[in-house]
Amino acid sequence: MSSIFTLDAIISLITLTFLEIVLGIDNIIFISIASSKLHAHERGKARNIGLMLAMFFRIILLFGISFLISLQQPFVHLDFEFVKAAPSGQAIILFVGGLFLIYKATNEIFEKIEGGESPLDPIEKPKATSKMANVIIQIAVINLVFSIDSILTAIGLSDQLLIMIIAVVLSALIMMAFSGPVGDFVNNHPSLQVLGLSFLIMIGFMLIAEASHNSELSILGNHIGAIPKGYLYF
């Protein structure tokens, strides 16, 4: 415990907390947009459940660091004439998560621009209940992807488990405090919703590119490069 109160530990804690908040921006956007179809009194509950899931997923993954690192090891090597790759469990999860983000964001933009599903009628209670479960499932799936990406980044900055756990909890509490105003602001401005969804498409593409890079994917002798996250989140 005494090692937590050293200057280096405090700096690491502040840095990790800030990093977790930055990496959680896309999570807040997704949760806000996914919960926007619920009744107004249910949106806060969905956002809090989503952020709590994110926190628990990150803490569980921190305790299973050895398993998480093992996911980075390729489970098969593909060597064809035009395509070469060595996919890993982590790469598969990031690739599927990226596809899901692109599909979900594109579908939401289509509904908003082309006039898809109408807003919920406050009287439609059964419909709202089924949507609540659907929203929570979507949030859980994408939280798993974001958690893996976030924790792998955090591991590279600190080797102290307790500091990483505290940073995850602090960042989750801060995001829960601000997710309500941010979510309401985004949901009240359709143009910002489309902008946020466009950002999610970009993040989805980044996840697919990262999965391809981690799999050492080579097409016609050209290797897929990594996209620096700092540029995207900036």
N, C-alpha and C positions, 0 to 999 in steps of 0.2 A: 504493500500500500504506500510506503514512503516514497517509492520511485515515481508515484503519480504527481507528487508535489514538487518535483524538480523543474527547472526552467525548460529543459528540453521536452519533458513530458507535457507541460502546459502548452508549449508552442505546437507540439504534435496534436494535442487535443483540439486546439482552436483551428488548426489547419484542416484536420479531418472533419470536424463539425461543419466548417464552411464548405468543404468539398462535398460532403453528403447532402447539404442543402442545395448546392449547385446541381449535382447529379440527380436530385429529386425534383427539379423544376419540371422536367418532362412528365414525371409521375403525377405531380399536382395537376398539370394541364390535362392529362388523360383522365384522372379521377374526376376533375371538375366537369369535363365534357361528357364522360360516361354517366355521371349522376344527374346531368341537366335534364334528362327525360323523366326523372322522378318528380313526385310532388315536392313543393318547396320545403315542407317540414321534414322530408326524408333525406334531402340532399346532404345536410350536415352529418347525419348518421352515416350515410354511405361514404362521405369523405373521411370521417374519423375511422371507420372500419378499414378503409383502404390504406390509410397511413399507418394504422396499427398493424395491419398485415405486413406492410413493408418493413416496419421495425422488427417484427418477430421473424420474418424470413431472413433479414440481415443478421440478427443475433444467432439464429440457428446455423446459418452458413458460417459464421465466425467460429462457432464451436466445432464445426465440421470442416475446418480449413484443409486438413489433409485430404479429405474426400473431394473438396472443391478443387484443390490443386491436381488431384488425380484425373479430374475431368479434362485437364489441359493436354493429357497424353493421347496421341492418336490411337484409335482402335483398329484402323485399317489403312493400308497404303494402296492408292489407286494409281496406276501408271499405264495410261493409254497413249495412243499416238498423238492426240491433240490435247488431251487433258490429263493433268497430274494433280493429285491431292492427297492429303493425309488428315482426314476429318477427325475431330475429337468430340467428346460429349459436350464440352462447353461450346464449341463451334456450332453444333447442331442446335443447341438451345437458343443461342443468339440468332442463328439464321431463321429458325421458326418464329422466334419473337419479333424479329424484324419484319418478316412477311405479315404477321398478325397486325403489327402496328400500321403498316402501309395499307393493308386491307381495311382495317377499322377506320383509319383517318380518311381514306378515300371514300368509303361508304358514307361516313358522316357528312363529308363535304357535298356528296351527291344529294343526300336527303335535304340538306339546308338550302342548296342552290336550286335543285330541280323540283323541290317541293315534295318530300317524301312523307314520312309519318307526321301526323298532326300532333300538337301538344296534348298532354294528358288532360283529360277532364277530371277535376277533383272528385267527381262522384264515382269514377271507375276504380273502386277499391281492389277487386280481384286482379284486374290488369296491372295495377301498380305493384301489387305484391309479387307477381311473377317477374315483373321487371326488376324489382329490388334484388331478387336472387340472381337474375341474369347479369346485372351490373356488378354484383359482388364477385361472381365467377370470373368475369372479364378482368376486373381489378386484380384478383388473385393471380391470374395467369400472367399478366404483364408485370406485376410486382415481382414475380419469381425471376423473370428475365432481367429487370432493372436491378434486382438485389445481387444477382451473380456478377453483373458488370460493375456495380458499385463496390462490392466487397473485394473483388480482384484488384481494383484500383487502390482501395484503402490499404490492402496488404502490402503494396509496394511502397507505402509511405511510413508504415509503422509495423513493429513486430511485437507490440505489447497488446495482448488480447483485451485487457481491462480498459485501456484507453480507447480502443476501437469500439467496444461495447458502449462506453459512456458517450462517445461521439455520435453513435447511431441513435441512442435514446434522446440526447439533447437535440439533434437535428430533427427527429420525428416530432418532438414536443413543439419546437419552433414552427415547423411546417403545419402542424395541427392548429396552432394559434393564428396563422396567417392564411390557411387554406380557405376559410370561410369568406373573408373579404375578397381574396383573389378569385375564388370560384364565382362569387356573385358578380364581380366586376366583369369577368370573362363571359359569363352566361347572359349578362344584360347588354352585351355589345356583340352582335352577330359577326361583325367584321373581325373582331379579336378572336372569336371562335375559329373562323376560317384560318386566321393567321396562326393560331395555336395548333390547329390540325395540320397545317402545312409544315410546322416545326416537327410534329410527330412523324410525318412522312420522311423528313430529312433524317431524323433519329433512326427510323426504321431502315432507311438505306444505309446509314452508318453502321448499324448492327450487322446487316448482311455483308457489307464490305469487311468489317472486322472479323466476322466468322470465316469469310473466304481467305482473309490474310492469315488468320490463325491456323487454317487448314492447309496453308502453303499451296493454295490453289494456283495452278498455272495453266493458262489457255493459250495454245499456240506459242508456247515459250515465254509468254508474258505473265509475270507474277502480279497478283492483286495486292496493291499497297494498302496500308492502313491510313485512315482519315484521322488527323489529330482532333481529339474531342474538344480541346480548348477553343479552337476556331468556331466550332458549331455552337457550343454553349455561350460563347461571347456574343 
